[in-house]
């Protein structure tokens, strides 16, 4: 079984888990993909190692940082000092940059071959670097234009392209066939009067492009930034799995999706679900429900007593009933799930279909340390002579199930409950509520 993560800017890659799930549905039982809310390249790579991930897709602002932490760097990564695809191969972290295929694949799909074309790349950041490198290696005659001319000059030296300042764009555009815009959303340097029907305009801005309507009125061919996401994902998926993806399925996954009203917190015992849930619910103005506490109230007994007298099967049956009722409610709720809820296949599917699932993760040592004072209330650990070993074995059995159900992973290690709640709130606000 293989686990894959996506880390970086959630706004740019808000649909990536959907793309991955759609790429090869027949492998759904062996592949799991989730977003990772890491706050640094170092944290992302640390989690990559701790969780034993098979691959990771990286977006801004971690592309350069992760490249520095990898063991093996592909030629394009060495040239650009940026990677967006990290894989584990023979025990080594190997990084690649499939953004170049995102550029070339998008243009090829639009019927615009690059060889011999006069190309203008606006912006010299990570996306601009990948675009310039891709167009140049495909035989394009490339000029990089940037507000900071020295940055454009440095990029030109590493890619073999020419460079200019943004104040020269008015003279360059009429002599150009392909324009690739990688400037930030809202930065508009192209006057519609400069555009001609022979232009192909490729805007890397995923949402709110200012160029799309200009291109339409000028009769230009326009390529949407979402195409970049799709076409960089194809070789990344192949790197991750060795399988050719279902591109049509990936396209369908990029269509607007209705977001669930509920948020479910899953994860191992001691990860912080019960503490974080009410804090997050208060931030979001939602109800909160703790599945274990609700189950105990309904049964009139605590969990050790329920499992001791009636067995784990009965406990799971009651747990499923509580969760199904919560997920069927029309009142938006933050649901704190028990650590073993995902062991029931039907519950894992229902959580994913009816809620935004956040996996709270902490290393097993940390989890056991947090619950050591009341270890007797954890029946699945208390019955073993070595709770630490029992916890490690139990987590390994559940890890893939957590990953399969999760939309996003947040590490609670080294963070207070307030910090974890704020991180989840920020990520959800940016990715789902923007």
URBEL-V741412 format. One record per run of one state. SS is the DSSP state (~ for helix, > for strand, _ for the rest). FROM is the first residue (numbers start at 1). LEN is the number of residues. If there is no record, write none. Layout:
BEGIN
ss=SS from=FROM len=LEN
ss=SS from=FROM len=LEN
END
This chain:
BEGIN
ss=_ from=1 len=1
ss=> from=2 len=6
ss=_ from=8 len=8
ss=~ from=16 len=8
ss=_ from=24 len=1
ss=~ from=25 len=3
ss=_ from=28 len=3
ss=> from=31 len=6
ss=_ from=37 len=4
ss=~ from=41 len=11
ss=_ from=52 len=3
ss=> from=55 len=4
ss=_ from=59 len=4
ss=~ from=63 len=7
ss=_ from=70 len=2
ss=> from=72 len=2
ss=_ from=74 len=1
ss=~ from=75 len=6
ss=_ from=81 len=4
ss=> from=85 len=5
ss=_ from=90 len=2
ss=> from=92 len=5
ss=_ from=97 len=2
ss=~ from=99 len=11
ss=_ from=110 len=8
ss=> from=118 len=5
ss=_ from=123 len=3
ss=~ from=126 len=12
ss=_ from=138 len=3
ss=> from=141 len=6
ss=_ from=147 len=2
ss=~ from=149 len=11
ss=_ from=160 len=2
ss=> from=162 len=4
ss=~ from=166 len=8
ss=_ from=174 len=4
ss=> from=178 len=4
ss=_ from=182 len=10
ss=~ from=192 len=3
ss=_ from=195 len=5
ss=> from=200 len=4
ss=_ from=204 len=7
ss=~ from=211 len=8
ss=_ from=219 len=2
ss=> from=221 len=3
ss=_ from=224 len=1
ss=~ from=225 len=17
ss=_ from=242 len=5
ss=~ from=247 len=7
ss=_ from=254 len=8
ss=> from=262 len=5
ss=_ from=267 len=6
ss=~ from=273 len=12
ss=_ from=285 len=2
ss=> from=287 len=4
ss=~ from=291 len=9
ss=_ from=300 len=3
ss=~ from=303 len=26
ss=_ from=329 len=4
ss=> from=333 len=4
ss=_ from=337 len=4
ss=~ from=341 len=3
ss=_ from=344 len=1
ss=~ from=345 len=10
ss=> from=355 len=7
ss=_ from=362 len=2
ss=~ from=364 len=14
ss=_ from=378 len=1
ss=~ from=379 len=4
ss=_ from=383 len=4
ss=~ from=387 len=19
ss=_ from=406 len=2
ss=> from=408 len=4
ss=_ from=412 len=5
ss=~ from=417 len=16
ss=_ from=433 len=2
END
